[in-house]
Amino acid sequence: MSESLNQPENQPLFASEMTRLVAAVQQLSLARHLNEIVEIVRTVAREISKADGASFVLRDGNQCYYVDEDAIEPLWKGSRFPMDACISGWAMKRGESVAIEDITLDPRVPQDIYRRTFVRSLLTIPIRNADALGAIGIYWAQAHTPSPEEIFLLETLANSTAMAMENVRIHAELEERVKQRTQALVREIRERKKAEEAVRQMAISDSLTGLLNRRGFFLQAQKQYELACRNASPSILVFADLDGLKVVNDTYGHRDGDQMIVDAGAVLKMVLRQSDVVARVGGDEFVVFSMECEQPEIVVKRIQDAVERFNSDNRRRYRLSLSVGVVVCEPDDTVSLEKMVEQADEAMYREKQRRRMTRNSGGKLRSV
Ligand SMILES: Nc1nc2c(ncn2[C@@H]2O[C@H](COP(=O)(O)OP(=O)(O)OP(=O)(O)O)[C@@H](O)[C@H]2O)c(=O)[nH]1
């Protein structure tokens, strides 16, 4: 501290400005963004020095960026000057405050930049930690030589500013890290959920047809069956089995056999309602649970008509043929879904036998 700070006549003035500075330092310690710091510093710098203007300058690479100002007339807000071409750059580079009573007489001052301003005297205080961060510029319209107290107060303000800027940088870095970690976690959770859903789908799906498999069928149909029982409404269970798949496999190969299974699944899916639960429950066996109860004969006819349409619309090496059994499920939850699948299977089997007999007796039902 310089000698003049101890002089009694300076104490009252110094005390009120010190109080203002302490308040500013507290505010700076709480600042979380650079613009808060800029606002505090440019205002307090002018108040403490009773100056006609104060500006906040940031070092931006090799340039001095005049971020903001508080002055009786506009100065250079928003402008950038090379470090070597302005007094803030000079102060930043040397880490020294510069006081100039008459700017017109100082060769370091770029006259063309100052000529159109009110500035007659100036004081520039660098803001630094290990590196130059910026500067505080204070300007007077009349000739003024800043006192050591003024310089001391403004240098203290500059030091607190450097600390506040470092806090803001660390805070922003932490915030960014938290943000990135949070985004990574959200991505991880989303991907895990997707993977879990894919595994769940795989566990209940038939990979060849994309229909539900046996497990998926019982999971979904059971829910619908319970709902139908609660609503006391009958539903239906369809069991369909391909005719002659073995012959197709043996004659044309398994690729055609697979295609026949896929075709059968597609026909069933097309014929039935969106809400019906359709599954492939065995090699060439399909089941359907429908909450829309219809006469079994009508359901069978709809399926057989669709099979016929398929055969006439598609040029496959085989003819699609399905034996279909249908049971009506009364809303009686003492009868299990498994039991009803069994009953529909038996109905299908009877139908298959009937078709076989028809075929053997010269009927036209030919699957290949
Ligand atoms: N291509 C293919 N064949 C399968 C698949 N799963 C089972 N099969 C075959 O399907 C045939 C089923 O034989 P069967 O139960 O006698 O059925 P079918 O030949 O349709 O005879 P019917 O039902 O009596 O008309 C067997 O030869 C199985 O090997 C599959 O995923 N792809």
The ligand as an SDF file (V2000), in Angstrom:
LIG
                    3D

 32 34  0  0  0  0  0  0  0  0999 V2000
  -39.2920  -75.2800  -44.7720 N   0  0  0  0  0  0  0  0  0  0  0  0
  -39.6250  -75.4840  -43.4990 C   0  0  0  0  0  0  0  0  0  0  0  0
  -40.1320  -76.6450  -43.1330 N   0  0  0  0  0  0  0  0  0  0  0  0
  -40.4800  -76.8150  -41.8380 C   0  0  0  0  0  0  0  0  0  0  0  0
  -40.2980  -75.8280  -40.8830 C   0  0  0  0  0  0  0  0  0  0  0  0
  -40.7270  -76.2980  -39.6930 N   0  0  0  0  0  0  0  0  0  0  0  0
  -41.1690  -77.5350  -39.9120 C   0  0  0  0  0  0  0  0  0  0  0  0
  -41.0340  -77.8600  -41.2110 N   0  0  0  0  0  0  0  0  0  0  0  0
  -41.3220  -79.1010  -41.8980 C   0  0  0  0  0  0  0  0  0  0  0  0
  -42.7480  -79.1590  -42.0820 O   0  0  0  0  0  0  0  0  0  0  0  0
  -43.1050  -80.4740  -42.2050 C   0  0  0  0  0  0  0  0  0  0  0  0
  -44.3590  -80.7200  -41.4270 C   0  0  0  0  0  0  0  0  0  0  0  0
  -44.7650  -81.9740  -41.6910 O   0  0  0  0  0  0  0  0  0  0  0  0
  -46.2260  -82.4450  -41.4330 P   0  0  0  0  0  0  0  0  0  0  0  0
  -46.5710  -82.1580  -39.9900 O   0  0  0  0  0  0  0  0  0  0  0  0
  -46.3290  -83.8160  -41.9060 O   0  0  0  0  0  0  0  0  0  0  0  0
  -47.0840  -81.4650  -42.2370 O   0  0  0  0  0  0  0  0  0  0  0  0
  -47.4480  -81.4790  -43.7820 P   0  0  0  0  0  0  0  0  0  0  0  0
  -46.3060  -81.9300  -44.6210 O   0  0  0  0  0  0  0  0  0  0  0  0
  -47.9350  -80.0940  -44.0320 O   0  0  0  0  0  0  0  0  0  0  0  0
  -48.5760  -82.4970  -43.8340 O   0  0  0  0  0  0  0  0  0  0  0  0
  -50.0710  -82.3100  -43.4360 P   0  0  0  0  0  0  0  0  0  0  0  0
  -50.1270  -81.3380  -42.3320 O   0  0  0  0  0  0  0  0  0  0  0  0
  -50.4770  -83.6450  -43.0170 O   0  0  0  0  0  0  0  0  0  0  0  0
  -50.7310  -81.8290  -44.6540 O   0  0  0  0  0  0  0  0  0  0  0  0
  -41.9290  -81.3100  -41.6880 C   0  0  0  0  0  0  0  0  0  0  0  0
  -41.2990  -81.9570  -42.7760 O   0  0  0  0  0  0  0  0  0  0  0  0
  -40.9960  -80.3070  -41.0990 C   0  0  0  0  0  0  0  0  0  0  0  0
  -39.6350  -80.6430  -41.2760 O   0  0  0  0  0  0  0  0  0  0  0  0
  -39.7170  -74.6030  -41.2960 C   0  0  0  0  0  0  0  0  0  0  0  0
  -39.5190  -73.6620  -40.5210 O   0  0  0  0  0  0  0  0  0  0  0  0
  -39.4190  -74.4650  -42.6110 N   0  0  0  0  0  0  0  0  0  0  0  0
  1  2  1  0
  2  3  2  0
  2 32  1  0
  3  4  1  0
  4  5  2  0
  4  8  1  0
  5  6  1  0
  5 30  1  0
  6  7  2  0
  7  8  1  0
  8  9  1  0
  9 10  1  0
  9 28  1  0
 10 11  1  0
 11 12  1  0
 11 26  1  0
 12 13  1  0
 13 14  1  0
 14 15  2  0
 14 16  1  0
 14 17  1  0
 17 18  1  0
 18 19  2  0
 18 20  1  0
 18 21  1  0
 21 22  1  0
 22 23  2  0
 22 24  1  0
 22 25  1  0
 26 27  1  0
 26 28  1  0
 28 29  1  0
 30 31  2  0
 30 32  1  0
M  END
$$$$
